[in-house]
Amino acid sequence: MSKKNLAILTVVLAILIDQISKIYVKTHFVLGEEVVVFPNWFIIHFTENNGMAWGFEFGGKAGKLFLTLFRIVAVGGIIYWLKQVIRNKVHTAVVISVSLILAGAIGNIIDSVFYGVIFDSSANNVATMFPDTPYGSLFYGKVVDMLYFPMWQGILPEWIPVWGGKPFTFFNAIFNGADSWITIGVILLFFFHKQAFPKE
């Protein structure tokens, strides 16, 4: 398989997995609902955010629009980067890593751009697709997150500065498939950085 076809296959499969999982959760879970897959280790917990890491928000609707447009521009840059990687016949792991980063960025853009107009609210009931009254508008959709791995929960020892004696959860972020692809892609780039960024 050529590296170009490998990149296309990686991007398409990663986006499909991400979107199928999000649509399933969105149309089968009420916001905040969760299913324990493995106790104290892996939970499917449905939450939504406006697109920033850990649900961070800034600038209201204008900030949301700016973030989405910035991501779209960034995707253009990643596509150019992927073309260069393929053209320069860089290591296959680098092609896969950049493809995963691209797929992750596109996956969350789809939520932000389209979910507001193709779903209704999940706040009090399971959402439906293509409703008469969607919860938002174009470019103002919320990103669906569901993967939660609270590997350790407890009270931190008193001797730890600032956080000592307080409840703590590791790992407390809730994320999605698109976030996973980006993370995996970045990790691969770390291991294959010499191939990804060769010295002239």
C-alpha positions in Angstrom: 0.0 0.0 0.0 1.3 3.4 -0.9 1.9 6.0 1.9 -0.8 8.2 0.3 -3.4 5.4 0.5 -2.3 4.5 4.0 -2.8 8.1 5.1 -6.2 8.3 3.5 -7.3 5.0 5.0 -6.0 6.1 8.5 -7.8 9.4 8.4 -11.1 7.9 7.1 -11.1 5.0 9.6 -10.2 7.3 12.5 -12.9 9.8 11.7 -15.5 7.1 11.3 -14.6 5.5 14.7 -14.7 8.9 16.4 -18.0 10.0 14.8 -19.8 6.6 15.2 -18.9 6.5 18.9 -20.0 10.1 19.4 -23.3 9.7 17.6 -24.0 6.5 19.5 -23.4 8.2 22.9 -25.4 11.3 21.8 -28.4 9.3 20.8 -28.4 6.7 23.6 -27.2 8.7 26.7 -28.7 11.6 28.6 -26.1 14.3 29.5 -24.2 13.2 32.6 -25.3 9.5 32.2 -22.5 7.0 32.6 -21.8 3.3 32.3 -19.1 1.6 34.3 -17.1 -0.7 31.9 -14.4 -1.6 34.4 -14.9 -0.5 38.0 -12.5 2.1 39.2 -10.7 2.1 35.8 -12.9 2.8 32.7 -16.2 4.6 32.5 -18.3 5.8 29.6 -19.5 9.2 30.9 -21.4 11.5 28.5 -20.5 15.2 28.7 -20.2 18.0 26.2 -18.0 21.1 26.0 -17.4 24.0 23.6 -14.2 22.6 22.3 -11.4 23.6 24.6 -9.4 21.1 26.6 -11.0 20.2 30.0 -14.0 22.3 29.0 -12.2 25.6 29.3 -14.1 28.4 27.7 -13.3 32.0 26.7 -14.9 34.9 24.9 -18.5 33.5 24.7 -19.9 32.9 21.3 -17.2 35.0 19.6 -14.5 32.9 21.3 -16.3 29.7 20.2 -16.4 30.9 16.6 -12.8 32.0 16.7 -11.7 28.6 18.1 -13.6 26.7 15.4 -12.2 28.9 12.6 -8.7 28.5 14.0 -9.1 24.8 13.9 -10.2 24.8 10.3 -7.2 26.8 9.4 -5.0 24.5 11.4 -6.4 21.5 9.5 -5.3 23.2 6.3 -1.8 23.4 7.7 -1.8 19.7 8.8 -3.0 18.6 5.4 -0.1 20.5 3.8 2.3 18.9 6.4 0.9 15.4 5.6 1.5 16.0 1.8 5.1 17.0 2.5 5.7 14.0 4.7 4.3 11.7 1.9 6.2 13.5 -0.8 9.5 13.3 1.1 9.0 9.5 1.7 9.3 9.9 5.4 9.0 6.8 7.7 5.6 5.1 7.7 5.1 5.8 11.4 5.3 9.5 10.8 2.7 9.3 8.0 0.4 7.5 10.4 1.1 10.0 13.3 0.3 13.0 11.1 -2.7 11.3 9.7 -4.0 10.6 13.2 -3.5 14.2 14.2 -5.4 15.3 11.1 -8.3 12.9 11.8 -8.5 14.1 15.4 -8.7 17.7 14.4 -11.3 17.0 11.8 -13.3 14.9 14.2 -13.7 17.7 16.8 -14.4 20.2 14.0 -17.3 18.1 12.8 -18.9 18.4 16.3 -18.3 22.1 16.6 -19.6 23.0 13.1 -22.5 20.6 12.6 -23.7 19.1 15.9 -25.6 22.2 16.9 -27.9 21.9 13.9 -28.2 18.1 13.6 -29.1 17.2 17.3 -31.4 18.5 19.9 -30.5 19.0 23.5 -29.2 16.1 25.7 -29.8 17.9 29.0 -33.0 16.1 30.0 -33.5 13.4 27.4 -31.7 11.3 24.8 -31.0 13.5 21.7 -32.4 12.8 18.3 -30.8 13.5 14.9 -32.2 16.1 12.6 -34.9 17.4 15.0 -37.3 20.3 14.4 -35.6 22.3 17.1 -31.9 21.7 17.2 -30.0 22.9 20.3 -27.7 25.3 18.5 -26.7 26.7 15.1 -24.0 26.2 12.5 -20.5 26.6 14.0 -21.8 26.6 17.5 -22.1 22.8 18.2 -20.7 21.2 21.3 -18.0 18.5 21.3 -19.1 15.1 22.7 -16.8 13.5 25.2 -17.2 10.1 26.9 -14.0 8.3 27.7 -13.2 8.5 31.4 -10.3 6.7 33.1 -10.4 7.6 36.8 -7.4 5.3 37.6 -7.1 6.5 41.2 -9.3 8.4 43.6 -8.6 9.3 47.1 -7.3 11.9 49.6 -3.8 13.2 49.0 -1.3 13.0 51.9 -1.2 16.1 54.1 2.5 16.7 53.3 1.9 17.6 49.7 1.9 21.4 49.2 -1.3 23.1 48.2 -3.3 19.9 47.4 -2.5 17.9 50.6 -5.5 16.6 52.4 -7.8 17.2 49.4 -9.8 14.8 47.2 -7.9 13.9 44.0 -8.6 11.9 40.9 -6.0 10.6 38.5 -6.8 10.7 35.5 -9.9 13.1 35.7 -10.1 14.3 32.1 -13.1 13.1 30.0 -12.2 12.9 26.3 -13.2 11.3 23.0 -11.8 9.4 20.1 -10.6 12.5 18.2 -8.6 13.6 21.3 -7.1 10.0 21.5 -6.0 10.2 17.9 -4.2 13.5 18.4 -2.5 12.2 21.6 -1.4 8.9 19.9 -0.2 10.9 16.9 1.9 13.3 19.1 3.4 10.3 21.0 4.4 8.6 17.8 6.0 11.9 16.6 8.0 12.0 19.9 9.3 8.5 19.3 10.0 9.1 15.6 11.0 12.7 15.8 14.3 12.1 14.0 12.5 10.8 11.0 9.8 13.4 11.2 12.2 16.4 11.6 15.5 15.3 10.0 18.4 17.6 10.1 19.5 19.0 6.8 
